[in-house]
């Protein structure tokens, strides 16, 4: 089976800063914080399997 090449995701410093802020702010909706963590992981070169294990803290055992 051929390995599919992932499209690169490039974030500006401003975008990266905003996404990191969303993941740490107490008032951010959990769904939004989760999306921000997923985008940051993808931008850092994370593979699909790494992204798949990101889940909300409330579901983490």
N, C-alpha and C positions, 0 to 999 in steps of 0.2 A: 504494500500500500504506500503510495507517495505521500510524503510529508508536505502539508500545505504551508506555504510561506505566509506569515502574519504581516499585515500592513503595519507600517511604522506609525507611531503616534507621537507627535512632537508638541510639547507644551511650552509656552513662553514662561518666563520667570513669574510674571504676574498671574498667569493662569494656575501655575503650580502652587503659588502662595495662597491663592484663594481656595483651591481644592483642599490644601492642608488645613486651612482655617476651618473649612466646613467639617472636616473630620474630627476636630477637637473642640468645637464650640458646644456648649451644653444645650443651647436652644435650637440647634439644627435638628430638623426632623430626621429620624433614624434612616429612613429610606434614602434621603438625600445624602447623608453621610456615607451610607453604603455605596451609593453610586460614585461618590467622590473617591472612595478607597479603590474601587474597581478601576476607574480611569487612571488614578495614580499608579497602580500596579501595572496596567497596560503600558503606560508611558515609560515606566522603568524597564520595559522589556519583558515583563512577566508573561509566561506561557499560559495557555488556556487552563491547564490543570491548576496552576497557581491561583488564577482568578476564580476558578470554580470553588475553591475552599474558603473564599472570603464570604462570610455570612455575618449577619447582625449578632452583636454580643448577646442579645437575649436568647438566641437559639444555640449559642455555643455552650456545650456541656461543661 
